[in-house]
Amino acid sequence: MTIDEALRADLYKKGLARIVSDKKVLGGEPVFRGTRLSVRHVGGMRLNGEPTERILGDYPDLSAEDVEFAALYTRFEAAARPNQIQSANRLLQHQRALNEKR
């Protein structure tokens, strides 16, 4: 593991300790503890080029580390999701095919 990878792994581990998921808050979407602020929303902002300083100006309860964690988390989640989406699409196609046979 390189130093950069070790730093990202540490950031990710610390960030996971800062988030919670509760079905009563945003339908279970992971949020920063004590907020209703979606981790993926913040990560998406950062990944789309929004400067960390501007995000912190909008969300002063976050730290720069939170913003960078959110970007890392969002990137990781997006990489994992295509397989889930493809599986769901195959299931829907199968269900449609069964319904058409009836």
C-alpha distances in whole Angstrom, upper triangle without the diagonal:
4,7,8,6,6,10,11,10,12,15,15,15,18,20,20,22,24,25,28,30,34,36,38,36,36,36,33,31,28,29,28,30,33,34,35,32,30,26,26,29,27,24,27,28,25,24,28,28,29,28,27,30,32,30,31,34,35,33,33,32,29,26,24,21,23,23,20,19,22,21,17,19,22,19,18,21,23,20,21,25,26,26,28,30,31,32,34,36,37,38,40,41,42,44,46,47,48,50,52,53,55
4,5,5,6,9,10,10,12,14,15,16,18,20,21,23,25,26,29,31,35,37,39,37,36,37,34,31,29,29,28,30,33,34,35,32,30,26,26,29,27,24,26,27,24,23,26,26,27,26,25,28,30,29,29,32,34,32,32,31,28,25,22,20,22,22,19,18,21,20,17,19,22,19,18,22,23,21,23,26,27,28,30,32,33,34,36,37,38,40,42,43,44,46,48,49,50,52,54,55,57
4,5,5,6,9,10,10,12,14,15,16,18,20,21,23,25,28,30,34,37,39,36,36,37,34,31,28,28,27,28,32,32,33,30,29,25,26,28,25,23,25,26,23,22,26,25,26,24,23,25,28,27,27,30,31,30,29,29,25,22,20,17,20,20,17,17,20,19,16,19,21,20,19,23,24,22,24,27,29,30,31,33,34,35,37,39,40,42,43,45,46,48,49,51,52,54,55,57,59
4,5,5,6,9,10,11,12,14,15,16,18,20,21,23,26,28,32,34,36,34,33,34,31,28,25,26,24,26,30,29,31,27,26,22,22,24,22,19,22,22,19,18,22,21,22,21,19,22,25,24,24,27,28,27,27,26,23,20,17,15,17,17,14,14,17,15,13,16,18,16,16,20,21,19,21,24,26,27,29,30,32,33,35,36,38,39,41,42,44,45,47,48,50,51,53,54,56
4,5,5,6,9,10,10,12,14,15,16,19,20,21,24,26,30,32,34,32,31,32,29,26,23,24,23,25,29,29,30,27,25,21,21,24,22,19,21,23,19,18,22,22,23,22,21,24,26,24,25,28,29,27,28,27,23,21,18,16,17,18,14,13,16,15,12,14,17,15,14,17,19,17,18,22,23,24,26,28,29,30,32,34,35,36,38,39,41,42,44,45,47,48,50,51,53
4,5,5,6,9,10,10,12,14,15,17,19,20,23,26,29,32,34,32,32,32,29,27,24,24,23,24,28,28,29,27,25,21,22,25,23,20,23,24,21,21,24,24,25,24,22,24,27,25,25,29,29,27,27,26,23,20,18,15,17,18,15,14,17,16,13,15,18,17,16,19,21,20,21,24,26,26,28,30,31,32,34,36,37,38,40,42,43,44,46,47,49,50,52,54,55
4,5,5,6,9,10,11,12,14,16,17,19,22,25,28,31,33,30,30,31,28,26,22,22,20,22,25,26,27,24,23,19,20,23,20,18,21,22,18,18,22,21,22,20,18,21,24,22,21,25,26,24,24,23,19,17,14,11,14,15,11,11,15,14,12,14,17,16,15,19,21,20,21,24,26,27,28,30,32,33,34,36,38,39,40,42,43,45,46,48,49,51,53,54,56
4,5,5,6,8,10,10,12,14,15,17,20,22,26,28,30,27,27,28,25,22,19,20,18,20,24,24,25,22,20,16,17,20,17,15,18,19,16,16,19,19,20,19,17,20,22,20,20,24,24,22,23,22,18,16,14,11,12,13,9,8,12,11,8,10,13,12,12,15,17,16,17,20,23,24,25,26,28,29,31,32,34,35,37,38,40,41,43,44,46,47,49,51,52
4,5,5,6,9,10,11,13,15,16,19,21,24,27,29,27,27,27,24,22,19,19,18,20,23,24,25,23,21,17,18,21,19,16,19,21,18,18,22,22,23,22,20,23,25,23,22,26,27,24,25,23,19,18,16,13,14,15,12,10,13,13,10,11,14,14,12,15,17,16,17,20,22,23,24,26,28,28,30,32,33,34,36,38,39,40,42,44,45,46,48,50,51
4,5,5,6,8,10,11,13,15,18,21,24,27,29,27,27,28,25,23,19,19,17,18,22,23,24,22,21,17,19,21,19,17,21,22,19,20,23,23,23,22,19,22,24,22,21,25,26,23,23,21,18,16,15,11,12,14,12,10,13,14,11,12,16,16,15,17,20,19,20,23,26,26,27,29,31,31,32,35,36,37,39,41,42,43,45,47,47,49,51,53,54
4,6,5,6,9,10,11,13,16,19,22,25,27,24,24,26,23,20,17,16,14,16,19,20,21,19,18,14,16,18,15,14,17,18,16,16,20,20,20,18,16,18,21,18,17,21,22,19,19,18,14,12,11,7,9,11,8,6,10,11,9,10,13,14,13,15,18,18,19,21,24,25,25,27,30,30,31,34,35,36,37,40,41,42,43,45,46,47,50,51,53
4,6,5,6,9,10,11,14,16,20,23,25,22,22,23,20,17,14,14,13,15,19,19,20,18,16,12,14,17,15,13,16,18,16,16,19,20,20,20,17,20,22,19,19,23,22,20,20,19,15,14,13,10,10,11,9,6,9,10,7,7,11,12,10,12,15,15,16,18,21,22,22,24,26,27,28,30,32,32,34,36,37,38,40,42,43,44,46,48,49
4,5,5,7,9,11,13,16,19,23,24,22,23,23,20,18,15,15,14,15,18,19,21,19,18,14,16,19,17,16,19,21,19,19,23,24,23,23,20,23,24,22,21,25,25,22,22,19,16,15,15,12,11,14,12,9,12,14,11,10,14,15,13,15,18,18,18,20,23,24,24,26,28,28,29,32,33,34,35,38,39,39,41,43,44,45,47,49,50
4,6,5,7,10,13,16,19,23,24,22,22,23,20,18,15,14,12,13,16,17,19,17,17,14,16,19,16,15,19,20,18,20,23,23,22,21,18,20,22,20,18,22,22,19,19,16,14,12,13,9,9,12,11,8,11,14,12,12,15,17,15,17,20,20,20,22,26,27,26,28,31,31,32,34,36,36,37,40,41,41,44,46,46,47,50,51,52
4,5,5,7,10,13,17,20,21,19,19,20,17,15,11,11,9,10,14,14,16,14,13,10,13,15,13,12,16,17,15,17,20,20,19,19,16,18,20,17,16,20,19,16,17,14,11,11,11,8,7,9,9,6,8,11,10,9,12,14,13,14,17,18,18,20,23,24,24,25,28,29,29,31,34,34,35,37,39,39,41,43,44,45,47,49,50
4,5,6,8,11,14,17,19,17,18,18,15,13,10,10,9,10,14,15,16,14,13,10,13,16,14,13,17,19,18,18,22,23,22,22,19,22,23,19,19,22,22,18,19,16,14,14,15,12,10,12,12,8,10,13,11,9,12,14,13,13,16,17,17,18,22,22,21,24,26,26,27,29,31,31,32,35,36,36,38,41,41,42,45,46,47
4,6,8,11,14,18,19,17,19,20,16,15,11,11,9,9,12,14,16,15,15,12,15,18,16,16,20,21,20,21,25,25,24,24,20,23,24,21,20,23,22,19,19,16,14,14,16,12,11,14,14,11,12,16,14,12,16,18,16,17,20,21,20,22,25,26,25,27,30,30,30,33,35,34,35,38,39,39,41,44,44,45,47,49,50
4,7,11,13,17,18,15,16,18,15,14,10,9,6,6,9,11,13,12,12,10,14,15,14,14,18,19,18,20,22,23,22,21,18,20,21,17,16,19,19,15,15,12,10,11,13,11,8,12,13,10,10,14,14,12,15,17,17,17,20,21,21,22,26,27,25,27,30,30,30,33,35,34,35,38,40,39,41,44,44,45,47,49,50
4,7,10,13,14,12,13,14,11,10,6,5,4,5,9,9,10,10,9,8,11,13,12,13,16,17,17,19,21,23,21,22,19,21,21,17,17,20,19,15,16,13,12,13,15,13,10,12,14,10,10,14,13,11,13,16,15,14,17,20,19,19,23,24,22,24,27,27,27,29,32,31,32,35,36,36,38,40,41,41,44,46,46
4,7,10,11,9,11,12,9,8,6,6,6,6,9,9,10,10,10,10,12,14,15,15,18,20,20,21,24,25,24,25,22,24,24,20,20,23,21,17,19,15,15,17,19,17,13,16,17,14,13,16,16,13,15,18,17,15,19,21,19,19,23,24,22,23,27,26,25,28,31,30,30,34,35,34,36,39,39,39,42,44,44
4,7,9,7,9,8,5,6,5,6,9,9,11,11,10,11,10,10,12,14,15,16,18,20,21,22,24,26,25,26,24,26,25,22,22,24,22,19,21,18,17,19,21,19,16,18,19,16,14,17,17,14,15,18,17,15,18,20,18,18,21,22,19,21,24,24,22,25,28,26,27,31,31,30,33,35,35,35,38,40,40
4,5,5,8,7,5,7,8,9,11,10,11,11,10,12,12,13,15,16,18,19,21,22,24,25,26,29,27,29,26,28,28,24,24,26,24,21,22,19,19,22,24,23,19,21,22,20,18,21,21,18,18,22,20,18,21,23,21,20,24,24,21,23,26,25,23,26,29,27,27,31,32,30,33,36,35,35,38,40,40
4,5,7,4,4,7,9,11,14,14,14,14,12,14,13,15,16,17,19,20,21,23,25,26,27,30,28,30,28,30,29,25,26,28,25,23,25,22,22,25,27,26,22,23,25,22,20,23,23,19,19,23,22,19,21,23,21,20,23,24,20,21,25,24,21,24,27,25,25,29,29,28,30,33,32,32,35,37,36
4,6,6,7,9,11,11,14,13,13,12,10,13,13,16,17,18,20,22,22,24,26,27,28,31,29,30,29,30,29,25,26,27,24,22,24,21,22,25,27,26,22,24,26,23,21,24,25,21,21,25,24,21,23,26,24,23,26,27,24,24,28,27,25,27,30,28,28,31,32,30,32,35,35,34,37,40,39
4,5,6,7,9,8,11,11,11,9,7,9,10,12,14,14,16,18,19,20,22,24,25,27,25,27,25,26,25,21,22,23,20,18,20,18,18,21,23,23,19,20,22,20,18,21,22,19,18,22,22,19,21,24,23,21,25,26,23,23,27,27,24,27,30,28,28,32,33,31,33,36,36,35,38,41,40
4,6,5,8,8,12,13,13,11,7,9,8,11,12,12,14,16,16,18,20,21,22,25,23,25,24,25,24,20,21,23,19,17,20,18,18,21,23,23,19,19,22,20,17,19,21,17,16,20,20,17,19,22,21,19,22,24,21,21,24,24,22,24,27,26,25,29,30,29,30,34,34,33,36,38,38
4,6,9,10,14,15,15,14,11,12,11,13,14,14,17,18,18,20,23,23,24,27,26,28,26,28,27,23,25,26,23,21,24,22,21,24,26,25,21,22,24,21,18,21,22,18,17,21,20,17,19,22,20,18,21,22,19,19,22,22,19,22,25,23,23,26,28,26,27,31,31,30,33,35,35
4,6,8,12,13,14,13,10,12,10,12,12,14,16,17,18,20,22,22,24,26,25,27,25,27,26,23,24,26,23,20,23,20,20,22,24,23,19,20,22,19,16,19,19,16,16,19,18,15,17,20,18,16,20,21,17,18,22,21,19,22,25,23,23,27,28,27,29,32,32,31,34,36,36
4,6,10,12,13,12,9,9,7,8,8,10,12,13,14,16,18,18,20,22,21,23,22,24,23,19,21,23,20,18,20,18,17,20,21,20,16,17,18,16,13,15,16,13,12,16,15,12,14,17,16,14,18,19,16,17,21,21,19,22,24,23,23,27,28,27,29,32,32,32,35,37,37
4,7,9,12,10,9,8,6,6,8,10,11,12,13,16,17,17,19,21,20,22,20,22,22,18,19,21,19,16,19,16,15,17,18,17,13,14,15,13,10,13,14,10,11,14,14,11,14,17,15,15,19,20,18,19,22,22,21,24,26,26,26,29,31,30,32,35,35,35,38,40,40
4,6,8,7,6,5,4,5,8,9,10,11,13,15,16,17,19,21,19,20,18,20,19,15,16,18,16,13,15,12,11,14,16,15,11,12,14,12,10,13,14,12,12,16,16,14,16,19,19,18,22,23,21,22,26,26,25,27,30,29,29,33,34,33,35,38,38,38,41,43,43
4,6,6,7,6,7,6,10,11,10,12,14,15,15,18,20,21,19,19,16,18,18,14,14,16,15,11,12,9,8,11,13,12,8,10,13,11,9,13,14,12,13,17,17,16,18,21,21,21,24,26,24,25,29,29,28,30,33,33,33,36,38,37,39,42,42,42,45,47,47
4,6,8,9,10,10,14,14,14,15,18,19,19,21,23,24,22,22,19,21,21,17,16,19,17,13,14,10,10,13,16,14,11,14,16,14,13,17,17,15,17,20,20,19,22,24,23,23,27,28,26,28,31,31,30,33,35,34,35,38,39,39,41,43,44,44,46,49,49
4,7,9,11,12,16,16,15,18,20,20,21,23,25,26,23,23,20,21,21,18,16,18,16,13,13,9,11,14,17,16,13,16,18,17,16,19,20,18,20,23,23,22,24,27,26,26,30,31,29,30,34,34,32,35,38,37,37,40,42,41,42,45,45,45,48,50,50
4,5,8,10,13,13,12,15,17,17,18,21,22,23,21,21,18,19,18,15,14,16,13,10,11,9,10,13,16,16,13,14,17,16,14,18,19,17,18,21,22,20,22,25,25,25,28,30,28,28,32,32,31,33,36,35,35,38,40,39,40,43,44,43,46,48,48
4,6,9,12,11,12,14,16,16,18,20,21,22,20,21,19,20,19,15,15,17,14,11,13,11,12,16,18,18,14,15,18,17,14,17,19,17,17,20,21,19,21,24,24,23,26,28,25,26,29,30,28,30,33,32,32,35,37,36,37,40,41,40,42,45,45
4,6,9,7,8,11,12,12,14,16,17,19,16,17,15,17,16,12,12,14,11,9,12,10,10,13,15,15,11,11,15,14,11,14,16,14,14,17,18,17,18,22,22,21,24,26,24,24,28,29,27,29,32,32,31,35,36,36,37,40,41,40,42,45,45
4,5,5,7,9,10,11,13,14,16,17,16,17,16,18,17,13,14,16,14,11,14,13,12,14,16,15,11,11,14,12,9,12,14,11,10,14,15,13,15,18,18,17,20,22,20,21,24,25,24,26,29,28,28,31,33,32,34,37,37,37,39,42,42
4,5,5,6,8,10,11,12,14,16,15,16,14,17,16,12,13,16,14,12,14,13,11,13,13,12,9,8,10,9,5,8,10,8,7,11,12,11,13,16,16,16,19,21,19,20,23,24,23,26,28,28,29,31,33,33,34,37,38,38,40,43,43
4,5,5,6,8,10,10,12,14,14,16,14,17,17,13,15,18,15,14,17,16,14,15,15,15,11,10,11,10,6,8,10,7,5,9,10,9,10,13,13,13,16,18,17,17,20,22,21,23,26,26,26,28,31,30,32,34,36,36,38,40,41
4,5,5,6,9,10,11,13,12,14,13,16,14,11,13,15,12,12,15,15,13,15,15,15,12,10,12,12,8,9,12,11,8,12,14,12,12,16,17,16,18,21,20,19,23,24,23,24,28,28,28,30,32,32,33,36,37,37,39,42,42
4,5,5,6,9,10,11,9,11,10,12,11,8,10,12,10,9,12,12,10,12,11,12,9,7,9,9,6,7,11,10,9,11,14,13,14,17,18,18,20,23,22,22,25,27,26,27,31,31,31,33,36,36,36,39,41,40,42,45,46
4,5,5,6,8,10,10,11,10,13,13,10,12,15,14,13,15,15,12,13,12,11,9,7,7,8,4,4,7,7,5,8,10,10,11,13,15,15,18,20,20,20,23,25,24,26,29,29,29,32,34,34,35,38,39,39,41,44,45
4,5,5,6,9,9,12,12,15,14,11,14,16,14,14,17,18,15,16,15,15,13,10,11,11,8,7,10,10,7,8,12,11,10,13,15,15,16,20,19,19,22,24,23,24,27,28,28,30,32,33,33,36,38,38,39,42,43
4,6,5,7,5,8,9,12,10,8,11,13,11,12,15,16,14,15,13,14,13,9,11,12,9,8,12,12,10,12,15,15,14,17,19,18,20,23,23,22,25,27,27,27,31,32,31,33,36,36,36,39,41,41,42,45,46
4,5,5,5,6,7,10,10,8,11,13,13,13,15,16,13,13,11,12,11,7,8,10,8,6,10,11,10,10,14,14,14,16,19,19,21,24,24,23,26,28,28,29,32,33,33,35,37,38,38,41,43,43,44,47,48
4,5,7,9,10,14,13,12,15,17,16,16,19,20,16,16,14,14,13,10,9,11,9,6,9,11,8,8,12,13,11,13,16,16,18,21,21,21,23,26,26,26,29,31,31,32,35,36,36,38,40,41,42,45,46
4,6,9,11,14,13,12,15,17,16,17,20,21,18,18,16,17,16,12,13,15,12,10,13,14,11,11,15,15,13,16,19,18,19,23,23,22,24,27,27,27,30,31,31,32,35,36,36,38,41,41,42,45,46
4,6,9,11,10,11,14,15,15,16,19,20,18,17,15,16,16,12,12,15,13,10,14,16,14,13,17,18,16,18,22,21,22,26,26,25,28,30,30,30,33,35,35,36,39,40,40,42,44,44,45,48,50
4,6,8,7,7,10,11,11,13,15,17,15,15,13,15,14,10,12,14,13,11,14,16,14,15,18,19,18,20,23,23,24,28,28,27,30,32,32,32,35,36,36,38,41,41,41,44,46,46,47,50,51
4,5,5,7,9,10,11,12,14,16,14,13,10,13,13,10,11,14,13,12,15,17,16,16,20,21,20,22,25,25,27,30,30,30,32,35,34,35,38,39,39,41,44,44,44,47,49,49,50,53,54
4,5,5,6,9,10,10,11,13,10,9,7,9,10,7,8,11,11,10,13,15,15,16,19,20,20,22,24,25,27,30,30,30,33,35,34,35,38,39,39,41,44,44,45,47,49,49,51,54,55
4,5,5,6,9,10,10,13,11,10,8,11,12,9,11,14,14,14,17,19,18,20,22,24,24,26,28,29,31,34,33,33,36,38,38,39,42,43,42,45,47,47,48,51,52,52,54,57,58
4,5,5,6,9,10,13,11,12,10,14,13,11,13,16,15,14,18,19,18,20,23,23,23,26,28,28,30,33,33,32,35,37,36,37,41,41,41,43,46,46,46,49,51,50,52,55,56
4,5,5,6,8,10,9,10,9,12,10,8,11,13,11,12,15,16,15,17,20,20,20,23,25,25,27,30,30,29,32,34,33,35,38,38,38,40,43,43,43,46,48,47,49,52,53
4,5,5,5,8,6,7,7,10,10,8,11,13,12,14,17,17,17,19,22,22,23,26,27,27,30,33,32,32,35,37,36,37,40,41,41,43,45,45,46,49,50,50,52,55,55
4,6,6,9,9,10,11,14,13,12,15,17,16,17,20,21,20,22,25,25,26,28,30,30,32,35,34,34,37,39,38,39,43,43,43,45,48,47,48,51,52,52,53,56,57
4,6,9,9,12,12,15,13,12,15,17,15,16,20,20,19,21,24,24,24,27,29,28,30,33,32,32,35,37,35,37,40,40,40,42,45,44,45,48,49,48,50,53,54
4,6,6,9,11,13,11,10,14,15,13,15,18,18,17,20,22,22,23,26,27,27,29,32,31,31,34,36,34,36,39,39,39,42,44,43,44,47,48,48,50,53,53
4,5,8,10,12,11,11,14,16,15,17,20,20,20,23,25,24,26,29,30,30,32,35,34,34,37,39,38,39,42,42,42,45,47,47,48,51,52,51,53,56,56
4,7,10,12,10,11,14,14,14,17,19,18,19,22,23,23,25,28,28,28,32,34,32,33,36,37,36,38,41,41,41,44,46,45,46,50,50,50,52,55,55
4,7,8,6,7,10,11,10,13,15,15,16,19,20,20,22,24,25,26,29,31,30,31,34,35,34,36,39,39,39,42,44,44,45,48,49,49,51,53,54
4,5,5,7,9,10,11,13,14,15,17,19,20,21,23,25,26,27,30,32,31,32,35,36,36,38,40,41,41,44,46,46,47,50,51,51,53,55,56
4,5,5,6,9,10,11,13,14,15,17,18,20,21,23,25,26,28,31,30,31,34,35,35,37,40,40,41,43,45,45,47,49,50,51,53,55,56
4,5,5,6,8,10,10,12,14,15,16,18,20,21,22,24,27,29,29,30,32,34,34,36,38,39,39,42,44,44,45,48,49,49,51,54,55
4,6,5,6,9,10,10,12,14,15,16,18,20,21,22,25,27,26,27,30,31,31,33,36,36,37,39,41,41,42,45,46,46,49,51,52
4,5,5,6,9,10,11,12,14,15,16,18,20,21,23,26,25,26,29,31,30,32,35,35,36,38,40,40,41,44,45,46,47,50,51
4,5,5,6,9,10,11,12,14,15,17,19,20,22,25,25,26,28,30,30,32,34,35,36,38,40,40,41,44,45,46,48,50,51
4,5,5,6,8,10,10,12,14,15,16,18,21,23,23,24,27,28,28,30,32,33,34,36,38,38,40,42,43,44,46,48,49
4,5,5,6,8,10,10,12,14,15,16,19,21,21,21,24,26,25,27,30,31,31,33,35,36,37,39,41,41,43,45,46
4,5,5,6,9,10,10,12,14,15,18,20,20,21,23,25,25,27,29,30,31,33,35,36,37,39,40,41,43,45,46
4,6,5,6,9,10,11,12,14,17,19,19,20,23,24,25,26,29,30,31,32,34,35,36,39,40,41,43,45,46
4,6,5,6,9,10,11,12,15,17,17,18,21,22,22,24,26,27,28,30,32,32,34,36,37,38,40,42,43
4,5,5,6,9,10,10,13,15,15,16,19,20,20,22,24,25,26,28,30,30,32,34,35,36,38,40,41
4,6,5,6,9,10,12,14,15,16,18,20,20,22,24,25,26,28,30,31,32,34,36,37,38,40,42
4,5,5,6,9,11,13,13,15,17,18,19,21,23,24,25,27,29,30,31,33,34,36,37,39,41
4,5,5,6,9,11,11,12,15,16,16,18,20,21,22,24,26,27,28,30,32,32,34,36,38
4,5,5,7,10,10,11,13,15,15,17,19,20,21,23,25,26,27,29,31,31,33,35,37
4,6,7,9,10,11,12,14,16,17,19,20,22,23,25,26,27,29,31,32,33,35,37
4,6,6,7,9,11,12,13,15,17,18,20,21,22,24,26,27,28,30,32,33,35
4,5,5,6,9,10,11,12,14,15,16,18,20,21,22,24,26,27,29,31,32
4,5,5,6,9,10,10,12,14,15,16,18,20,21,22,24,26,27,29,31
4,5,5,6,9,10,11,12,14,15,17,18,20,21,23,24,26,27,29
4,5,5,6,9,10,11,12,14,15,17,18,20,21,23,24,26,28
4,5,5,6,9,10,11,12,14,15,16,18,20,21,22,25,26
4,5,5,6,9,10,11,12,14,15,16,18,20,21,23,25
4,5,5,6,9,10,11,12,14,15,17,18,20,21,23
4,5,5,6,9,10,11,12,14,15,16,18,20,22
4,5,5,6,9,10,10,12,14,15,16,19,20
4,5,5,6,9,10,11,12,14,15,17,19
4,5,5,6,9,10,11,12,14,16,17
4,5,5,6,9,10,10,12,14,16
4,5,5,6,9,10,11,13,15
4,5,5,6,9,10,11,13
4,5,5,6,9,10,11
4,5,5,6,9,10
4,5,5,6,9
4,5,5,7
4,5,5
4,5
4
